[in-house]
Amino acid sequence: MTLKKALQQIRPVSSETKKAARLRWDQVAKPLNSLGILEEDLVRIAGAQNSEAVCLDQKWIAVMCADNGIVEEGVTQTGQEVTAVVAANMARGASCVCLMAAKAGAKVLPVDVGIASDMEGTGILNRKIRYGTRNFLKEPAMTREETVKAMETGMEAAGILKEKGCRLAGCGEMGIGNTTTSSAVLSVLLGKEPEEVTGRGAGLSDEALNRKIRVIREGIMLCHPDPEDAIDVLSKVGGLDLAALAGFYIGCACYRIPVVLDGLITAAAALAAVKLSPTVRDYLLASHVSAEPAGAMALEALGLKAAIHGEMCLGEGTGAVALFPLLDMAAAVYGQMESFEEIHVEQYRRFGKEEEE
């Protein structure tokens, strides 16, 4: 499926199903709204699945892996060879997200969109578009064609999960230097200065952080990404992993698969996807508030609330998979708890603004 066709096929979530799911929560024999954000998450999932009977069977995390040419500028503590090492571990089920996913009853699909190393024989899904992006301090990170191809790779990954029966997806990334690219993308899309949205990533000294901010500012000035054109922003100062993630969200919306974001990087890609199709927003759920400075900003721009405030910033999809067990527990209450009518107790009422809603 082409990106253009996918954008045309996205349909709004079911408002009627969401209304029915809220009514079900009100009937459950417990105080109103007492599971907080988890209740709203289940409502969003019901709307996305177009079914009041929420199903969380077959949970998957799709992880987009790629390298970034901007690491040449000393914006990271480690070299880009780490991307290949972690991605290979992921393919054999030994990375952080894989270990966490196993405990959460989920599976992981790692995708090579642009790792700067040959990954043959590792077991990773090979969809390499190029061996890492260009250095956006010298030239645009990608061509527009490469960016669209990466987005369509993400859409393909969503289709693969659909074929596997996935009912709830999560997303992650692996790519040294991608807090720099995501901060650059957020700076443009949010209209914020680089120093407002840029953090230390995997750990930078004050000197290195200042260098990272300068690189982002100068790269944006050089490439002039158009904030009204998400594809242009991704191609000029983004990365193959970010583009693939944006495509993954678009694909999930096409296939009516609700998808849980991870942290800063996945949220930056989500903003790009929502820029292309605002309807995609309704298929997204937030897992946690990233420890990176722009983590909360990105979620606010997306209109999403996170259930986890754990100062996490590991990446790989670990935040997304951490939410899965909480959603399973909420779904058990939603689907199995007796109603007030069944236990012969008067149902709680809403008052004021809540009553009107």
DOKE-713457 format. One record per residue (C-alpha): residue number from 1; x, y, z; chain. Coordinates in nm, 4 decimals, padded with zeros to 6 digits. Layout:
BEGIN
site num NUM | X X | Y Y | Z Z | cadena A
...
! end
This chain:
BEGIN
site num 1 | X 00.0000 | Y 00.0000 | Z 00.0000 | cadena A
site num 2 | X 00.1274 | Y 00.3471 | Z -00.0821 | cadena A
site num 3 | X 00.1393 | Y 00.6268 | Z 00.1727 | cadena A
site num 4 | X -00.1124 | Y 00.8282 | Z -00.0274 | cadena A
site num 5 | X -00.3600 | Y 00.5411 | Z -00.0360 | cadena A
site num 6 | X -00.3171 | Y 00.4695 | Z 00.3343 | cadena A
site num 7 | X -00.3897 | Y 00.8299 | Z 00.4281 | cadena A
site num 8 | X -00.7090 | Y 00.8101 | Z 00.2227 | cadena A
site num 9 | X -00.8209 | Y 00.4881 | Z 00.3954 | cadena A
site num 10 | X -00.7945 | Y 00.6053 | Z 00.7560 | cadena A
site num 11 | X -01.1363 | Y 00.6292 | Z 00.9188 | cadena A
site num 12 | X -01.2409 | Y 00.7919 | Z 01.2479 | cadena A
site num 13 | X -01.2715 | Y 00.5705 | Z 01.5531 | cadena A
site num 14 | X -01.6234 | Y 00.4762 | Z 01.6628 | cadena A
site num 15 | X -01.7686 | Y 00.7467 | Z 01.8873 | cadena A
site num 16 | X -02.0677 | Y 00.5247 | Z 01.9613 | cadena A
site num 17 | X -01.8438 | Y 00.2419 | Z 02.0766 | cadena A
site num 18 | X -01.6482 | Y 00.4828 | Z 02.2986 | cadena A
site num 19 | X -01.9754 | Y 00.6026 | Z 02.4500 | cadena A
site num 20 | X -02.0796 | Y 00.2435 | Z 02.5202 | cadena A
site num 21 | X -01.7420 | Y 00.1693 | Z 02.6792 | cadena A
site num 22 | X -01.7754 | Y 00.4710 | Z 02.9101 | cadena A
site num 23 | X -02.1224 | Y 00.3519 | Z 03.0086 | cadena A
site num 24 | X -01.9792 | Y 00.0090 | Z 03.0882 | cadena A
site num 25 | X -01.7176 | Y 00.1686 | Z 03.3158 | cadena A
site num 26 | X -01.9935 | Y 00.3593 | Z 03.4961 | cadena A
site num 27 | X -02.1817 | Y 00.0345 | Z 03.5569 | cadena A
site num 28 | X -01.8811 | Y -00.1504 | Z 03.6995 | cadena A
site num 29 | X -01.9194 | Y -00.1854 | Z 04.0765 | cadena A
site num 30 | X -01.6467 | Y 00.0536 | Z 04.1854 | cadena A
site num 31 | X -01.6105 | Y 00.4306 | Z 04.2358 | cadena A
site num 32 | X -01.6402 | Y 00.6351 | Z 03.9166 | cadena A
site num 33 | X -01.3113 | Y 00.7058 | Z 03.7337 | cadena A
site num 34 | X -01.1190 | Y 00.5269 | Z 04.0069 | cadena A
site num 35 | X -00.8791 | Y 00.3641 | Z 03.7591 | cadena A
site num 36 | X -00.8041 | Y 00.7048 | Z 03.6152 | cadena A
site num 37 | X -00.6186 | Y 00.7189 | Z 03.2858 | cadena A
site num 38 | X -00.6462 | Y 00.3417 | Z 03.2461 | cadena A
site num 39 | X -01.0217 | Y 00.3772 | Z 03.2078 | cadena A
site num 40 | X -00.9828 | Y 00.6328 | Z 02.9303 | cadena A
site num 41 | X -00.7205 | Y 00.4101 | Z 02.7662 | cadena A
site num 42 | X -00.9697 | Y 00.1225 | Z 02.7518 | cadena A
site num 43 | X -01.2288 | Y 00.3579 | Z 02.6018 | cadena A
site num 44 | X -00.9786 | Y 00.4662 | Z 02.3352 | cadena A
site num 45 | X -00.8969 | Y 00.1025 | Z 02.2591 | cadena A
site num 46 | X -01.2674 | Y 00.0176 | Z 02.2278 | cadena A
site num 47 | X -01.3154 | Y 00.3029 | Z 01.9828 | cadena A
site num 48 | X -01.0119 | Y 00.2015 | Z 01.7791 | cadena A
site num 49 | X -01.1159 | Y -00.1649 | Z 01.7673 | cadena A
site num 50 | X -01.4772 | Y -00.0633 | Z 01.6969 | cadena A
site num 51 | X -01.5905 | Y -00.3058 | Z 01.9649 | cadena A
site num 52 | X -01.7175 | Y -00.2526 | Z 02.3179 | cadena A
site num 53 | X -01.5761 | Y -00.5972 | Z 02.3986 | cadena A
site num 54 | X -01.2129 | Y -00.4853 | Z 02.4294 | cadena A
site num 55 | X -00.9628 | Y -00.7544 | Z 02.3279 | cadena A
site num 56 | X -00.5967 | Y -00.7304 | Z 02.4269 | cadena A
site num 57 | X -00.4884 | Y -01.0711 | Z 02.2973 | cadena A
site num 58 | X -00.1819 | Y -01.0818 | Z 02.0744 | cadena A
site num 59 | X 00.0204 | Y -00.7801 | Z 02.1837 | cadena A
site num 60 | X 00.3246 | Y -00.6814 | Z 01.9796 | cadena A
site num 61 | X 00.5987 | Y -00.4191 | Z 01.9921 | cadena A
site num 62 | X 00.7362 | Y -00.3036 | Z 01.6559 | cadena A
site num 63 | X 01.0866 | Y -00.1564 | Z 01.6855 | cadena A
site num 64 | X 01.2318 | Y 00.0519 | Z 01.4023 | cadena A
site num 65 | X 01.6124 | Y 00.0395 | Z 01.3915 | cadena A
site num 66 | X 01.8336 | Y 00.2822 | Z 01.1996 | cadena A
site num 67 | X 02.1493 | Y 00.4916 | Z 01.2255 | cadena A
site num 68 | X 02.1907 | Y 00.8656 | Z 01.2004 | cadena A
site num 69 | X 02.4678 | Y 01.0529 | Z 01.0188 | cadena A
site num 70 | X 02.4494 | Y 01.3358 | Z 01.2715 | cadena A
site num 71 | X 02.6542 | Y 01.1271 | Z 01.5186 | cadena A
site num 72 | X 02.9590 | Y 01.2541 | Z 01.3284 | cadena A
site num 73 | X 02.9135 | Y 01.5810 | Z 01.5189 | cadena A
site num 74 | X 02.9820 | Y 01.4319 | Z 01.8622 | cadena A
site num 75 | X 02.6245 | Y 01.4510 | Z 01.9871 | cadena A
site num 76 | X 02.6304 | Y 01.1069 | Z 02.1507 | cadena A
site num 77 | X 02.8358 | Y 00.9320 | Z 02.4149 | cadena A
site num 78 | X 02.8651 | Y 00.6085 | Z 02.2161 | cadena A
site num 79 | X 02.9352 | Y 00.5261 | Z 01.8522 | cadena A
site num 80 | X 02.6722 | Y 00.4132 | Z 01.6052 | cadena A
site num 81 | X 02.8079 | Y 00.0584 | Z 01.6124 | cadena A
site num 82 | X 02.5959 | Y 00.0159 | Z 01.9251 | cadena A
site num 83 | X 02.2810 | Y 00.0268 | Z 01.7115 | cadena A
site num 84 | X 02.3760 | Y -00.2948 | Z 01.5330 | cadena A
site num 85 | X 02.4720 | Y -00.4706 | Z 01.8573 | cadena A
site num 86 | X 02.1445 | Y -00.3893 | Z 02.0334 | cadena A
site num 87 | X 01.9360 | Y -00.4644 | Z 01.7232 | cadena A
site num 88 | X 02.1029 | Y -00.8070 | Z 01.6905 | cadena A
site num 89 | X 02.0304 | Y -00.8764 | Z 02.0582 | cadena A
site num 90 | X 01.6724 | Y -00.7720 | Z 01.9971 | cadena A
site num 91 | X 01.6399 | Y -01.0158 | Z 01.7084 | cadena A
site num 92 | X 01.7443 | Y -01.3023 | Z 01.9366 | cadena A
site num 93 | X 01.5172 | Y -01.1903 | Z 02.2186 | cadena A
site num 94 | X 01.7902 | Y -01.0675 | Z 02.4506 | cadena A
site num 95 | X 01.7443 | Y -00.6888 | Z 02.4601 | cadena A
site num 96 | X 01.5688 | Y -00.4938 | Z 02.7365 | cadena A
site num 97 | X 01.2382 | Y -00.4650 | Z 02.5524 | cadena A
site num 98 | X 01.2365 | Y -00.8359 | Z 02.4687 | cadena A
site num 99 | X 01.2906 | Y -00.9382 | Z 02.8306 | cadena A
site num 100 | X 01.0165 | Y -00.7024 | Z 02.9466 | cadena A
site num 101 | X 00.7826 | Y -00.8109 | Z 02.6666 | cadena A
site num 102 | X 00.8212 | Y -01.1753 | Z 02.7648 | cadena A
site num 103 | X 00.6956 | Y -01.0897 | Z 03.1133 | cadena A
site num 104 | X 00.4073 | Y -00.8883 | Z 02.9676 | cadena A
site num 105 | X 00.2951 | Y -01.1632 | Z 02.7287 | cadena A
site num 106 | X 00.3949 | Y -00.9641 | Z 02.4215 | cadena A
site num 107 | X 00.6168 | Y -01.0287 | Z 02.1215 | cadena A
site num 108 | X 00.8716 | Y -00.8040 | Z 01.9497 | cadena A
site num 109 | X 00.9190 | Y -00.7330 | Z 01.5791 | cadena A
site num 110 | X 01.2529 | Y -00.5545 | Z 01.5155 | cadena A
site num 111 | X 01.2907 | Y -00.3957 | Z 01.1708 | cadena A
site num 112 | X 01.6138 | Y -00.2818 | Z 01.0054 | cadena A
site num 113 | X 01.5149 | Y 00.0362 | Z 00.8246 | cadena A
site num 114 | X 01.8655 | Y 00.1784 | Z 00.8003 | cadena A
site num 115 | X 02.1279 | Y 00.0301 | Z 01.0307 | cadena A
site num 116 | X 02.4786 | Y 00.1285 | Z 00.9178 | cadena A
site num 117 | X 02.5959 | Y -00.2348 | Z 00.9291 | cadena A
site num 118 | X 02.5111 | Y -00.5551 | Z 00.7469 | cadena A
site num 119 | X 02.2604 | Y -00.7488 | Z 00.9578 | cadena A
site num 120 | X 02.2322 | Y -01.0690 | Z 00.7545 | cadena A
site num 121 | X 02.1895 | Y -01.3779 | Z 00.9677 | cadena A
site num 122 | X 02.0722 | Y -01.1911 | Z 01.2778 | cadena A
site num 123 | X 01.7022 | Y -01.2626 | Z 01.2280 | cadena A
site num 124 | X 01.5993 | Y -00.8971 | Z 01.2130 | cadena A
site num 125 | X 01.3402 | Y -00.8102 | Z 00.9470 | cadena A
site num 126 | X 01.5518 | Y -00.6616 | Z 00.6665 | cadena A
site num 127 | X 01.3955 | Y -00.3537 | Z 00.5106 | cadena A
site num 128 | X 01.7127 | Y -00.1466 | Z 00.4935 | cadena A
site num 129 | X 01.6678 | Y 00.1647 | Z 00.2804 | cadena A
site num 130 | X 02.0240 | Y 00.2933 | Z 00.3184 | cadena A
site num 131 | X 02.3133 | Y 00.2510 | Z 00.5605 | cadena A
site num 132 | X 02.2173 | Y 00.5299 | Z 00.7966 | cadena A
site num 133 | X 02.1085 | Y 00.8819 | Z 00.7134 | cadena A
site num 134 | X 02.3252 | Y 01.1709 | Z 00.6006 | cadena A
site num 135 | X 02.4596 | Y 01.4309 | Z 00.8424 | cadena A
site num 136 | X 02.1912 | Y 01.7007 | Z 00.8522 | cadena A
site num 137 | X 02.4473 | Y 01.9608 | Z 00.9545 | cadena A
site num 138 | X 02.5879 | Y 01.9246 | Z 00.6022 | cadena A
site num 139 | X 02.2822 | Y 01.8270 | Z 00.3942 | cadena A
site num 140 | X 01.9285 | Y 01.6917 | Z 00.4424 | cadena A
site num 141 | X 01.9252 | Y 01.3609 | Z 00.6287 | cadena A
site num 142 | X 01.7199 | Y 01.1884 | Z 00.3569 | cadena A
site num 143 | X 01.5592 | Y 01.2543 | Z 00.0236 | cadena A
site num 144 | X 01.1839 | Y 01.2872 | Z 00.0225 | cadena A
site num 145 | X 01.1636 | Y 00.9569 | Z -00.1662 | cadena A
site num 146 | X 01.3686 | Y 00.7777 | Z 00.1010 | cadena A
site num 147 | X 01.1474 | Y 00.9252 | Z 00.3707 | cadena A
site num 148 | X 00.8277 | Y 00.8058 | Z 00.2041 | cadena A
site num 149 | X 00.9819 | Y 00.4623 | Z 00.1520 | cadena A
site num 150 | X 01.0660 | Y 00.4449 | Z 00.5221 | cadena A
site num 151 | X 00.7102 | Y 00.5445 | Z 00.6093 | cadena A
site num 152 | X 00.5744 | Y 00.2740 | Z 00.3826 | cadena A
site num 153 | X 00.8058 | Y 00.0264 | Z 00.5566 | cadena A
site num 154 | X 00.6400 | Y 00.1215 | Z 00.8849 | cadena A
site num 155 | X 00.3008 | Y 00.0707 | Z 00.7243 | cadena A
site num 156 | X 00.4141 | Y -00.2727 | Z 00.6079 | cadena A
site num 157 | X 00.5129 | Y -00.3597 | Z 00.9656 | cadena A
site num 158 | X 00.1622 | Y -00.2670 | Z 01.0802 | cadena A
site num 159 | X 00.0241 | Y -00.4984 | Z 00.8115 | cadena A
site num 160 | X 00.2482 | Y -00.7814 | Z 00.9306 | cadena A
site num 161 | X 00.1153 | Y -00.7404 | Z 01.2846 | cadena A
site num 162 | X -00.2403 | Y -00.7348 | Z 01.1521 | cadena A
site num 163 | X -00.1782 | Y -01.0682 | Z 00.9778 | cadena A
site num 164 | X -00.0421 | Y -01.2090 | Z 01.3044 | cadena A
site num 165 | X -00.3668 | Y -01.1206 | Z 01.4787 | cadena A
site num 166 | X -00.2314 | Y -00.8275 | Z 01.6783 | cadena A
site num 167 | X -00.5046 | Y -00.6492 | Z 01.8762 | cadena A
site num 168 | X -00.2820 | Y -00.4029 | Z 02.0631 | cadena A
site num 169 | X 00.0495 | Y -00.2715 | Z 01.9340 | cadena A
site num 170 | X 00.3331 | Y -00.0815 | Z 02.0914 | cadena A
site num 171 | X 00.6267 | Y 00.0861 | Z 01.9253 | cadena A
site num 172 | X 00.9934 | Y 00.1504 | Z 01.9886 | cadena A
site num 173 | X 01.3166 | Y 00.2453 | Z 01.8187 | cadena A
site num 174 | X 01.6867 | Y 00.1736 | Z 01.8257 | cadena A
site num 175 | X 01.9330 | Y 00.4160 | Z 01.6727 | cadena A
site num 176 | X 02.2255 | Y 00.5989 | Z 01.8282 | cadena A
site num 177 | X 02.1742 | Y 00.9717 | Z 01.7762 | cadena A
site num 178 | X 01.7975 | Y 00.9655 | Z 01.7532 | cadena A
site num 179 | X 01.7351 | Y 01.1904 | Z 02.0521 | cadena A
site num 180 | X 01.9135 | Y 01.4524 | Z 01.8409 | cadena A
site num 181 | X 01.6955 | Y 01.3897 | Z 01.5354 | cadena A
site num 182 | X 01.3755 | Y 01.3734 | Z 01.7400 | cadena A
site num 183 | X 01.4629 | Y 01.6940 | Z 01.9238 | cadena A
site num 184 | X 01.5235 | Y 01.8632 | Z 01.5888 | cadena A
site num 185 | X 01.1880 | Y 01.7395 | Z 01.4571 | cadena A
site num 186 | X 01.0099 | Y 01.8566 | Z 01.7723 | cadena A
site num 187 | X 01.1809 | Y 02.1948 | Z 01.7604 | cadena A
site num 188 | X 01.0335 | Y 02.2497 | Z 01.4153 | cadena A
site num 189 | X 00.6881 | Y 02.0962 | Z 01.4677 | cadena A
site num 190 | X 00.6336 | Y 02.2573 | Z 01.8090 | cadena A
site num 191 | X 00.7884 | Y 02.5910 | Z 01.7165 | cadena A
site num 192 | X 01.0267 | Y 02.5666 | Z 02.0137 | cadena A
site num 193 | X 01.3896 | Y 02.6722 | Z 02.0428 | cadena A
site num 194 | X 01.6342 | Y 02.3769 | Z 02.0364 | cadena A
site num 195 | X 01.7441 | Y 02.4357 | Z 02.3963 | cadena A
site num 196 | X 01.3820 | Y 02.3964 | Z 02.5121 | cadena A
site num 197 | X 01.3385 | Y 02.0494 | Z 02.3635 | cadena A
site num 198 | X 01.6873 | Y 01.8993 | Z 02.3801 | cadena A
site num 199 | X 01.8083 | Y 01.6745 | Z 02.6607 | cadena A
site num 200 | X 02.1106 | Y 01.4630 | Z 02.7447 | cadena A
site num 201 | X 01.9885 | Y 01.1491 | Z 02.5687 | cadena A
site num 202 | X 02.1824 | Y 00.8458 | Z 02.6872 | cadena A
site num 203 | X 02.4048 | Y 01.0702 | Z 02.8981 | cadena A
site num 204 | X 02.5993 | Y 01.3780 | Z 02.7874 | cadena A
site num 205 | X 02.8274 | Y 01.6210 | Z 02.9656 | cadena A
site num 206 | X 02.7326 | Y 01.9882 | Z 02.9782 | cadena A
site num 207 | X 02.9770 | Y 02.0571 | Z 02.6963 | cadena A
site num 208 | X 02.8336 | Y 01.7808 | Z 02.4786 | cadena A
site num 209 | X 02.4757 | Y 01.8926 | Z 02.5501 | cadena A
site num 210 | X 02.5598 | Y 02.2461 | Z 02.4382 | cadena A
site num 211 | X 02.7180 | Y 02.1012 | Z 02.1233 | cadena A
site num 212 | X 02.4036 | Y 01.8976 | Z 02.0578 | cadena A
site num 213 | X 02.1846 | Y 02.2077 | Z 02.0890 | cadena A
site num 214 | X 02.4120 | Y 02.4037 | Z 01.8569 | cadena A
site num 215 | X 02.4117 | Y 02.1248 | Z 01.5983 | cadena A
site num 216 | X 02.0312 | Y 02.1104 | Z 01.5996 | cadena A
site num 217 | X 01.9986 | Y 02.4879 | Z 01.5654 | cadena A
site num 218 | X 02.2500 | Y 02.5110 | Z 01.2817 | cadena A
site num 219 | X 02.1039 | Y 02.2059 | Z 01.1057 | cadena A
site num 220 | X 01.7570 | Y 02.3580 | Z 01.1074 | cadena A
site num 221 | X 01.8964 | Y 02.6865 | Z 00.9756 | cadena A
site num 222 | X 02.0813 | Y 02.5020 | Z 00.6985 | cadena A
site num 223 | X 01.7997 | Y 02.2723 | Z 00.5848 | cadena A
site num 224 | X 01.4985 | Y 02.5019 | Z 00.6401 | cadena A
site num 225 | X 01.2411 | Y 02.2264 | Z 00.7095 | cadena A
site num 226 | X 00.8821 | Y 02.3371 | Z 00.6466 | cadena A
site num 227 | X 00.6818 | Y 02.3001 | Z 00.9715 | cadena A
site num 228 | X 00.3627 | Y 02.2618 | Z 00.7674 | cadena A
site num 229 | X 00.5055 | Y 01.9639 | Z 00.5749 | cadena A
site num 230 | X 00.5764 | Y 01.6708 | Z 00.8072 | cadena A
site num 231 | X 00.7491 | Y 01.4689 | Z 00.5366 | cadena A
site num 232 | X 00.9826 | Y 01.7607 | Z 00.4670 | cadena A
site num 233 | X 01.0686 | Y 01.7889 | Z 00.8371 | cadena A
site num 234 | X 01.1379 | Y 01.4163 | Z 00.8707 | cadena A
site num 235 | X 01.3500 | Y 01.4086 | Z 00.5560 | cadena A
site num 236 | X 01.5627 | Y 01.7101 | Z 00.6424 | cadena A
site num 237 | X 01.6354 | Y 01.6724 | Z 01.0151 | cadena A
site num 238 | X 01.4746 | Y 01.3401 | Z 01.1084 | cadena A
site num 239 | X 01.5746 | Y 00.9794 | Z 01.0597 | cadena A
site num 240 | X 01.4721 | Y 00.6569 | Z 00.8934 | cadena A
site num 241 | X 01.3481 | Y 00.5200 | Z 01.2256 | cadena A
site num 242 | X 01.1305 | Y 00.8261 | Z 01.2881 | cadena A
site num 243 | X 00.9841 | Y 00.8080 | Z 00.9375 | cadena A
site num 244 | X 00.9123 | Y 00.4365 | Z 00.9757 | cadena A
site num 245 | X 00.7429 | Y 00.4980 | Z 01.3097 | cadena A
site num 246 | X 00.5242 | Y 00.7691 | Z 01.1570 | cadena A
site num 247 | X 00.4264 | Y 00.5227 | Z 00.8853 | cadena A
site num 248 | X 00.3614 | Y 00.2539 | Z 01.1453 | cadena A
site num 249 | X 00.1042 | Y 00.4746 | Z 01.3191 | cadena A
site num 250 | X -00.0639 | Y 00.5480 | Z 00.9875 | cadena A
site num 251 | X -00.0719 | Y 00.1750 | Z 00.9110 | cadena A
site num 252 | X -00.2139 | Y 00.0926 | Z 01.2539 | cadena A
site num 253 | X -00.4884 | Y 00.3497 | Z 01.2003 | cadena A
site num 254 | X -00.5702 | Y 00.1896 | Z 00.8630 | cadena A
site num 255 | X -00.5967 | Y -00.1544 | Z 01.0240 | cadena A
site num 256 | X -00.7766 | Y -00.0257 | Z 01.3363 | cadena A
site num 257 | X -00.5003 | Y -00.1385 | Z 01.5685 | cadena A
site num 258 | X -00.4597 | Y 00.0825 | Z 01.8766 | cadena A
site num 259 | X -00.0915 | Y 00.1588 | Z 01.9336 | cadena A
site num 260 | X 00.0931 | Y 00.2555 | Z 02.2516 | cadena A
site num 261 | X 00.3712 | Y 00.5125 | Z 02.2214 | cadena A
site num 262 | X 00.6997 | Y 00.4767 | Z 02.4061 | cadena A
site num 263 | X 00.8873 | Y 00.7978 | Z 02.4903 | cadena A
site num 264 | X 01.0186 | Y 01.1141 | Z 02.3307 | cadena A
site num 265 | X 01.1305 | Y 00.9660 | Z 01.9988 | cadena A
site num 266 | X 00.8104 | Y 00.7769 | Z 01.9274 | cadena A
site num 267 | X 00.6082 | Y 01.0849 | Z 02.0258 | cadena A
site num 268 | X 00.8058 | Y 01.3017 | Z 01.7823 | cadena A
site num 269 | X 00.7211 | Y 01.0574 | Z 01.5046 | cadena A
site num 270 | X 00.3582 | Y 01.0562 | Z 01.6180 | cadena A
site num 271 | X 00.3382 | Y 01.4334 | Z 01.5836 | cadena A
site num 272 | X 00.4579 | Y 01.3992 | Z 01.2251 | cadena A
site num 273 | X 00.1959 | Y 01.1305 | Z 01.1536 | cadena A
site num 274 | X -00.0809 | Y 01.3393 | Z 01.3082 | cadena A
site num 275 | X 00.0315 | Y 01.6364 | Z 01.0997 | cadena A
site num 276 | X -00.0368 | Y 01.4229 | Z 00.7916 | cadena A
site num 277 | X -00.3645 | Y 01.2798 | Z 00.9238 | cadena A
site num 278 | X -00.5187 | Y 01.4231 | Z 01.2432 | cadena A
site num 279 | X -00.7399 | Y 01.1131 | Z 01.2717 | cadena A
site num 280 | X -00.4322 | Y 00.9036 | Z 01.3566 | cadena A
site num 281 | X -00.4287 | Y 01.0712 | Z 01.7000 | cadena A
site num 282 | X -00.7365 | Y 00.8744 | Z 01.8095 | cadena A
site num 283 | X -00.5555 | Y 00.5428 | Z 01.7593 | cadena A
site num 284 | X -00.2663 | Y 00.6422 | Z 01.9887 | cadena A
site num 285 | X -00.2137 | Y 00.5876 | Z 02.3598 | cadena A
site num 286 | X 00.0626 | Y 00.7296 | Z 02.5768 | cadena A
site num 287 | X 00.2539 | Y 00.4966 | Z 02.8049 | cadena A
site num 288 | X 00.4835 | Y 00.7200 | Z 03.0082 | cadena A
site num 289 | X 00.6229 | Y 01.0719 | Z 03.0337 | cadena A
site num 290 | X 00.9814 | Y 01.0627 | Z 02.9104 | cadena A
site num 291 | X 01.2569 | Y 01.2059 | Z 03.1284 | cadena A
site num 292 | X 01.3697 | Y 01.4077 | Z 02.8249 | cadena A
site num 293 | X 01.2665 | Y 01.7786 | Z 02.8406 | cadena A
site num 294 | X 01.0250 | Y 01.7592 | Z 02.5469 | cadena A
site num 295 | X 00.8556 | Y 01.4385 | Z 02.6612 | cadena A
site num 296 | X 00.5645 | Y 01.6140 | Z 02.8327 | cadena A
site num 297 | X 00.5499 | Y 01.8801 | Z 02.5583 | cadena A
site num 298 | X 00.5038 | Y 01.6202 | Z 02.2866 | cadena A
site num 299 | X 00.2264 | Y 01.4384 | Z 02.4728 | cadena A
site num 300 | X 00.0485 | Y 01.7670 | Z 02.5426 | cadena A
site num 301 | X 00.0640 | Y 01.8551 | Z 02.1731 | cadena A
site num 302 | X -00.0846 | Y 01.5145 | Z 02.0933 | cadena A
site num 303 | X -00.3558 | Y 01.5542 | Z 02.3557 | cadena A
site num 304 | X -00.2524 | Y 01.2316 | Z 02.5300 | cadena A
site num 305 | X -00.2201 | Y 01.1453 | Z 02.8997 | cadena A
site num 306 | X 00.0323 | Y 00.8929 | Z 03.0264 | cadena A
site num 307 | X -00.0433 | Y 00.6493 | Z 03.3070 | cadena A
site num 308 | X 00.3237 | Y 00.6025 | Z 03.4021 | cadena A
site num 309 | X 00.5431 | Y 00.8789 | Z 03.5459 | cadena A
site num 310 | X 00.8621 | Y 00.6863 | Z 03.6113 | cadena A
site num 311 | X 01.1335 | Y 00.9121 | Z 03.4667 | cadena A
site num 312 | X 01.2098 | Y 00.6437 | Z 03.2085 | cadena A
site num 313 | X 01.4182 | Y 00.7126 | Z 02.8988 | cadena A
site num 314 | X 01.5481 | Y 00.3713 | Z 02.7894 | cadena A
site num 315 | X 01.3753 | Y 00.3517 | Z 02.4511 | cadena A
site num 316 | X 01.3346 | Y 00.0303 | Z 02.2485 | cadena A
site num 317 | X 00.9625 | Y 00.0329 | Z 02.3324 | cadena A
site num 318 | X 01.0214 | Y -00.0437 | Z 02.7013 | cadena A
site num 319 | X 00.7787 | Y 00.2228 | Z 02.8185 | cadena A
site num 320 | X 00.5089 | Y 00.0914 | Z 02.5866 | cadena A
site num 321 | X 00.5483 | Y -00.2660 | Z 02.7022 | cadena A
site num 322 | X 00.5486 | Y -00.1489 | Z 03.0663 | cadena A
site num 323 | X 00.1916 | Y -00.0249 | Z 03.0140 | cadena A
site num 324 | X 00.0657 | Y -00.3574 | Z 02.8760 | cadena A
site num 325 | X 00.0179 | Y -00.5328 | Z 03.2146 | cadena A
site num 326 | X -00.1652 | Y -00.2292 | Z 03.3521 | cadena A
site num 327 | X -00.3992 | Y -00.2367 | Z 03.0538 | cadena A
site num 328 | X -00.4533 | Y -00.6108 | Z 03.1020 | cadena A
site num 329 | X -00.5504 | Y -00.5501 | Z 03.4648 | cadena A
site num 330 | X -00.7849 | Y -00.2671 | Z 03.3704 | cadena A
site num 331 | X -00.9397 | Y -00.4839 | Z 03.0986 | cadena A
site num 332 | X -01.0039 | Y -00.7586 | Z 03.3550 | cadena A
site num 333 | X -01.2014 | Y -00.5164 | Z 03.5719 | cadena A
site num 334 | X -01.3799 | Y -00.3714 | Z 03.2681 | cadena A
site num 335 | X -01.4801 | Y -00.7099 | Z 03.1303 | cadena A
site num 336 | X -01.5275 | Y -00.9275 | Z 03.4375 | cadena A
site num 337 | X -01.6247 | Y -00.7118 | Z 03.7334 | cadena A
site num 338 | X -01.9891 | Y -00.7352 | Z 03.8404 | cadena A
site num 339 | X -02.2146 | Y -00.4377 | Z 03.7817 | cadena A
site num 340 | X -02.3952 | Y -00.2386 | Z 04.0505 | cadena A
site num 341 | X -02.7196 | Y -00.3939 | Z 03.9295 | cadena A
site num 342 | X -02.5804 | Y -00.7457 | Z 03.9706 | cadena A
site num 343 | X -02.4736 | Y -00.6835 | Z 04.3308 | cadena A
site num 344 | X -02.7983 | Y -00.4936 | Z 04.4057 | cadena A
site num 345 | X -02.6303 | Y -00.1668 | Z 04.4985 | cadena A
site num 346 | X -02.7326 | Y 00.1766 | Z 04.3751 | cadena A
site num 347 | X -02.5045 | Y 00.2977 | Z 04.0970 | cadena A
site num 348 | X -02.2823 | Y 00.6026 | Z 04.1481 | cadena A
site num 349 | X -02.4056 | Y 00.9179 | Z 03.9787 | cadena A
site num 350 | X -02.2164 | Y 01.1902 | Z 03.8000 | cadena A
site num 351 | X -02.2784 | Y 01.5527 | Z 03.8933 | cadena A
site num 352 | X -02.2123 | Y 01.8914 | Z 03.7370 | cadena A
site num 353 | X -01.9984 | Y 01.8917 | Z 03.4270 | cadena A
site num 354 | X -01.9472 | Y 01.5149 | Z 03.4401 | cadena A
site num 355 | X -02.3253 | Y 01.4658 | Z 03.4416 | cadena A
site num 356 | X -02.3599 | Y 01.6806 | Z 03.1287 | cadena A
site num 357 | X -02.0925 | Y 01.4806 | Z 02.9479 | cadena A
! end
